[in-house]
């Protein structure tokens, strides 16, 4: 059963990348056949390559801070309340990770505007 799940996951990832690169290749070949200059492929390339690292690091940092805050919040709730500890930890971790991802998305939009 585990092998089937892993095969489906890796097959899906492979399928997405294959479709992305094959479609991009077909689009570029069609543009080249029409005689369009190759400079459109490099449009904004310098800005994207330098800001991609910043965006990844920013989102990863905010996500990890959210997970850490979720663990801390779950520990506080577990210690000072009578709630079931089996449900507190996953709920807090996933909620704060979601808040972290949303915050990272918002900060990325501000970074892209600059």
ROSE-4610 file (N, C-alpha, C; in Angstrom, 1 decimal, always signed):
// ROSE-4610
residu = [X/X/X/X/X/X/X/X/X/X/X/X/X/X/X/X/X/X/X/X/X/X/X/X/X/X/X/X/X/X/X/X/X/X/X/X/X/X/X/X/X/X/X/X/X/X/X/X/X/X/X/X/X/X/X/X/X/X/X/X/X/X/X/X/X/X/X/X/X/X/X/X/X/X/X/X/X/X/X/X/X/X/X/X/X/X/X/X/X/X/X/X/X/X/X/X/X/X/X/X/X/X/X/X/X/X/X/X/X/X/X/X/X/X/X/X/X/X/X/X/X/X/X/X/X/X/X/X/X/X/X/X/X/X/X/X/X/X/X/X/X/X/X/X/X/X/X/X/X/X/X/X/X/X/X/X/X/X/X/X/X/X/X/X/X/X/X/X/X/X/X/X/X/X/X/X/X/X/X/X/X/X/X/X/X/X/X/X/X/X/X/X/X/X/X/X/X/X/X/X/X/X/X/X/X/X/X/X/X/X/X/X/X/X/X/X/X/X/X/X/X/X/X/X/X/X/X/X/X/X/X/X/X/X/X/X/X/X/X/X/X/X/X/X/X/X/X/X/X/X/X/X/X/X/X/X/X/X/X/X/X/X/X/X/X/X/X/X/X/X/X/X/X/X/X/X/X/X/X/X/X/X/X/X/X/X/X/X/X/X/X/X/X/X/X/X/X/X/X/X/X/X/X/X/X/X/X/X/X/X/X/X/X/X/X/X/X/X/X/X/X/X/X/X/X/X/X/X/X/X/X/X/X/X/X/X/X/X/X/X/X/X]
num = [1/1/1/2/2/2/3/3/3/4/4/4/5/5/5/6/6/6/7/7/7/8/8/8/9/9/9/10/10/10/11/11/11/12/12/12/13/13/13/14/14/14/15/15/15/16/16/16/17/17/17/18/18/18/19/19/19/20/20/20/21/21/21/22/22/22/23/23/23/24/24/24/25/25/25/26/26/26/27/27/27/28/28/28/29/29/29/30/30/30/31/31/31/32/32/32/33/33/33/34/34/34/35/35/35/36/36/36/37/37/37/38/38/38/39/39/39/40/40/40/41/41/41/42/42/42/43/43/43/44/44/44/45/45/45/46/46/46/47/47/47/48/48/48/49/49/49/50/50/50/51/51/51/52/52/52/53/53/53/54/54/54/55/55/55/56/56/56/57/57/57/58/58/58/59/59/59/60/60/60/61/61/61/62/62/62/63/63/63/64/64/64/65/65/65/66/66/66/67/67/67/68/68/68/69/69/69/70/70/70/71/71/71/72/72/72/73/73/73/74/74/74/75/75/75/76/76/76/77/77/77/78/78/78/79/79/79/80/80/80/81/81/81/82/82/82/83/83/83/84/84/84/85/85/85/86/86/86/87/87/87/88/88/88/89/89/89/90/90/90/91/91/91/92/92/92/93/93/93/94/94/94/95/95/95/96/96/96/97/97/97/98/98/98/99/99/99/100/100/100/101/101/101/102/102/102/103/103/103/104/104/104/105/105/105/106/106/106/107/107/107/108/108/108/109/109/109/110/110/110/111/111/111/112/112/112/113/113/113/114/114/114]
x = [+0.8/+0.0/+0.9/+1.9/+2.8/+3.5/+3.9/+4.5/+3.6/+2.3/+1.4/+1.2/+1.2/+1.0/+2.3/+3.4/+4.7/+4.7/+4.3/+4.3/+3.4/+2.2/+1.3/+1.8/+2.4/+3.0/+4.1/+5.1/+6.2/+5.7/+4.7/+4.2/+3.5/+2.8/+2.1/+3.1/+4.2/+5.2/+5.9/+6.2/+6.8/+5.9/+4.6/+3.7/+3.6/+3.6/+3.4/+4.7/+5.9/+7.1/+7.2/+6.8/+6.8/+5.9/+4.7/+3.7/+4.3/+4.8/+5.4/+6.5/+7.5/+8.6/+8.2/+7.4/+7.0/+6.2/+5.3/+4.4/+5.3/+6.2/+7.1/+8.0/+8.4/+9.2/+8.4/+7.2/+6.3/+6.0/+5.7/+5.5/+6.7/+7.8/+9.0/+9.3/+9.1/+9.3/+8.3/+7.1/+6.1/+6.4/+6.9/+7.3/+8.6/+9.5/+10.7/+10.3/+9.3/+8.8/+8.2/+7.5/+6.9/+7.9/+9.1/+10.2/+10.3/+9.7/+9.8/+11.2/+11.8/+13.1/+13.2/+14.4/+14.6/+14.7/+14.7/+14.9/+13.7/+12.5/+11.3/+11.5/+12.3/+12.6/+13.4/+14.2/+15.0/+14.4/+13.2/+12.5/+12.4/+12.9/+12.8/+13.6/+14.5/+15.3/+16.2/+16.9/+17.8/+17.1/+16.0/+15.2/+14.7/+14.2/+13.6/+14.7/+15.9/+16.9/+17.4/+17.5/+18.0/+17.0/+15.7/+14.7/+14.1/+14.4/+13.8/+14.4/+15.7/+16.3/+15.8/+15.6/+15.0/+13.6/+12.8/+11.4/+11.4/+12.3/+12.3/+12.8/+13.8/+14.3/+13.3/+12.7/+11.7/+10.5/+10.0/+8.8/+9.2/+10.4/+10.8/+11.0/+11.6/+11.8/+10.5/+9.6/+8.3/+7.5/+7.6/+7.0/+7.6/+8.9/+9.5/+9.2/+9.2/+8.8/+7.3/+6.5/+5.1/+5.0/+5.7/+5.7/+6.3/+7.3/+7.9/+6.9/+6.2/+5.2/+4.0/+3.7/+2.6/+3.0/+4.2/+4.6/+4.6/+5.1/+5.1/+3.7/+2.8/+1.4/+0.7/+1.0/+0.4/+1.0/+2.2/+2.8/+2.1/+1.9/+1.2/-0.2/-0.9/-2.3/-2.3/-1.4/-1.3/-1.0/-0.2/+0.2/-0.8/-1.5/-2.4/-3.8/-4.2/-5.6/-5.9/-7.1/-7.5/-7.9/-7.4/-7.7/-7.0/-7.4/-6.8/-5.5/-4.3/-3.1/-2.8/-3.6/-3.4/-3.9/-4.8/-5.4/-4.8/-4.3/-3.8/-2.5/-1.6/-0.3/-0.5/-1.2/-1.3/-2.1/-3.2/-4.0/-3.2/-2.5/-1.7/-0.6/+0.1/+1.2/+0.7/-0.4/-0.9/-1.5/-2.2/-2.8/-1.7/-0.7/+0.4/+1.3/+1.4/+2.1/+1.4/+0.0/-0.8/-0.7/-0.7/-0.6/+0.8/+1.8/+3.2/+3.2/+2.6/+2.6/+1.9/+0.7/+0.0/+0.8/+1.5/+2.4/+3.5/+4.1/+5.2/+4.7/+3.5/+2.9/+2.7/+2.2/+2.0/+3.3/+4.3/+5.6/+6.2/+6.0/+6.5/+5.9/+4.6/+3.9/+4.5/+4.8/+5.4/+6.8/+7.6/+8.9/+9.0/+8.0/+7.9/+7.5/+6.8/+6.5/+7.7/+8.7/+9.9/+10.8]
y = [-1.2/+0.0/+1.3/+1.2/+2.4/+2.7/+1.6/+1.7/+2.4/+2.0/+2.6/+4.1/+4.5/+5.9/+6.7/+6.1/+6.8/+6.9/+5.8/+5.8/+6.9/+7.0/+8.1/+9.5/+9.7/+11.0/+11.4/+10.5/+10.8/+10.8/+10.0/+10.1/+11.4/+11.9/+13.2/+14.4/+14.3/+15.3/+15.3/+14.1/+14.0/+14.5/+14.2/+14.6/+16.1/+16.8/+18.2/+18.9/+18.4/+18.9/+18.6/+17.4/+17.1/+18.0/+18.2/+19.1/+20.5/+21.0/+22.3/+22.5/+21.6/+21.8/+21.5/+20.5/+20.2/+21.3/+21.9/+23.0/+24.2/+24.5/+25.7/+25.5/+24.3/+24.0/+24.2/+23.7/+23.9/+25.3/+26.1/+27.5/+28.2/+27.9/+28.6/+28.2/+26.9/+26.5/+27.2/+27.4/+28.0/+29.5/+30.2/+31.5/+31.7/+30.7/+30.8/+30.6/+29.7/+29.4/+30.7/+31.5/+32.7/+33.8/+33.6/+34.7/+35.7/+35.4/+36.3/+36.2/+37.4/+37.4/+36.6/+36.1/+35.3/+36.1/+37.4/+38.3/+38.2/+37.8/+37.7/+36.6/+35.6/+34.6/+35.0/+36.1/+36.6/+37.8/+38.2/+39.3/+39.1/+40.0/+40.0/+38.8/+38.3/+37.1/+37.5/+38.6/+39.1/+39.3/+40.0/+40.3/+39.0/+38.1/+36.9/+36.0/+35.9/+35.0/+35.6/+36.9/+37.4/+37.5/+37.7/+37.8/+36.4/+35.4/+34.1/+33.5/+33.7/+33.2/+34.0/+35.3/+36.1/+35.6/+35.3/+34.9/+33.5/+32.6/+31.3/+31.3/+32.1/+32.2/+32.9/+33.9/+34.7/+33.7/+33.0/+32.1/+31.0/+30.4/+29.3/+29.8/+31.0/+31.5/+31.8/+32.4/+32.7/+31.4/+30.4/+29.1/+28.4/+28.4/+27.8/+28.5/+29.8/+30.6/+30.3/+30.1/+29.8/+28.4/+27.4/+26.1/+26.1/+26.9/+27.0/+27.6/+28.7/+29.4/+28.4/+27.6/+26.6/+25.6/+25.1/+24.2/+24.8/+26.1/+26.8/+27.0/+27.4/+27.7/+26.4/+25.3/+24.0/+23.6/+23.8/+23.5/+24.3/+25.6/+26.4/+25.9/+25.6/+25.1/+23.8/+22.9/+21.6/+21.7/+22.6/+22.8/+23.5/+24.5/+25.3/+25.1/+24.1/+23.8/+22.3/+22.0/+20.6/+20.0/+20.6/+20.1/+18.8/+18.0/+16.8/+17.1/+16.6/+17.0/+16.3/+15.2/+14.6/+15.5/+16.3/+17.2/+18.6/+19.0/+20.4/+20.6/+19.7/+19.9/+19.9/+19.0/+19.1/+20.4/+20.7/+21.8/+23.1/+23.3/+24.5/+24.6/+23.5/+23.5/+23.8/+23.2/+23.4/+24.8/+25.3/+26.6/+27.7/+27.6/+28.6/+28.5/+27.3/+27.2/+27.8/+27.7/+28.4/+29.9/+30.4/+31.8/+32.3/+31.5/+31.8/+31.9/+30.9/+30.9/+32.1/+32.5/+33.7/+34.9/+35.0/+36.2/+36.2/+35.1/+35.1/+35.5/+35.1/+35.5/+37.0/+37.6/+39.0/+39.8/+39.3/+39.9/+39.8/+38.7/+38.5/+39.5/+39.7/+40.7/+42.0/+42.4/+43.7/+43.8/+42.6/+42.6/+42.7/+42.1/+42.2/+43.6/+44.4/+45.7/+46.6/+46.3/+47.2/+47.0]
z = [+0.0/+0.0/+0.0/+0.8/+0.9/-0.4/-1.1/-2.4/-3.4/-3.4/-4.3/-4.1/-2.8/-2.5/-2.9/-2.7/-3.1/-4.6/-5.3/-6.8/-7.3/-6.7/-7.1/-6.9/-5.7/-5.4/-6.4/-6.6/-7.5/-8.9/-9.3/-10.7/-10.9/-9.9/-10.0/-10.2/-9.4/-9.4/-10.8/-11.3/-12.6/-13.7/-13.6/-14.6/-14.6/-13.5/-13.5/-14.1/-13.8/-14.4/-15.8/-16.2/-17.7/-18.5/-18.0/-18.7/-18.8/-17.7/-17.7/-18.7/-18.7/-19.6/-21.0/-21.3/-22.7/-23.2/-22.5/-22.9/-23.2/-22.3/-22.5/-23.7/-24.0/-25.2/-26.4/-26.4/-27.6/-27.9/-26.8/-27.0/-27.6/-27.1/-27.6/-29.1/-29.4/-30.8/-31.7/-31.3/-32.1/-32.3/-31.3/-31.4/-32.3/-32.2/-33.1/-34.6/-34.8/-36.2/-36.8/-35.9/-36.4/-36.6/-36.1/-36.3/-35.2/-34.1/-32.9/-32.4/-31.9/-31.4/-30.1/-29.8/-28.6/-27.3/-27.5/-26.3/-25.4/-25.9/-25.0/-24.0/-24.3/-23.3/-22.1/-22.3/-21.2/-20.5/-20.9/-20.3/-18.8/-18.0/-16.5/-15.9/-16.7/-16.2/-15.0/-15.1/-14.1/-12.8/-12.8/-11.6/-10.9/-11.7/-11.2/-10.5/-11.1/-10.6/-9.3/-9.1/-7.9/-6.8/-7.1/-6.1/-5.7/-6.5/-6.2/-4.9/-4.7/-3.5/-2.3/-2.4/-1.3/-0.9/-1.9/-1.7/-1.0/-1.5/-0.9/+0.6/+0.8/+2.2/+3.1/+2.6/+3.4/+3.7/+2.8/+3.0/+4.0/+3.8/+4.6/+6.1/+6.2/+7.6/+8.3/+7.6/+8.2/+8.5/+7.6/+7.9/+9.1/+9.2/+10.4/+11.7/+11.6/+12.8/+13.2/+12.2/+12.5/+13.1/+12.6/+13.2/+14.6/+14.9/+16.2/+17.2/+16.7/+17.5/+17.8/+16.8/+17.0/+18.1/+18.1/+19.1/+20.5/+20.5/+21.8/+22.3/+21.4/+21.8/+22.3/+21.6/+22.0/+23.3/+23.6/+24.9/+26.0/+25.8/+26.7/+27.0/+25.9/+26.1/+26.8/+26.5/+27.1/+28.6/+28.9/+30.3/+31.2/+30.7/+31.5/+31.2/+30.4/+30.2/+30.3/+30.3/+30.5/+29.1/+28.0/+26.7/+26.4/+25.5/+25.1/+24.3/+24.8/+24.2/+22.9/+22.6/+21.3/+20.1/+20.4/+19.3/+19.3/+20.4/+20.5/+19.6/+19.7/+19.0/+17.5/+16.8/+15.4/+15.0/+15.8/+15.4/+15.5/+16.5/+16.7/+15.7/+15.4/+14.5/+13.1/+12.6/+11.3/+11.2/+12.2/+12.1/+12.0/+12.9/+12.9/+11.6/+11.1/+9.8/+8.7/+8.7/+7.7/+7.9/+9.1/+9.4/+8.9/+9.1/+8.6/+7.1/+6.4/+5.0/+4.4/+5.1/+4.6/+4.8/+6.0/+6.2/+5.2/+4.9/+3.9/+2.6/+2.2/+0.9/+0.9/+2.0/+2.0/+2.0/+2.7/+2.6/+1.2/+0.6/-0.8/-1.8/-1.6/-2.5/-2.3/-1.0/-0.8/-1.3/-1.2/-1.8/-3.3/-3.9/-5.4/-5.9/-5.1/-5.5/-5.5/-4.6/-4.5/-5.6]
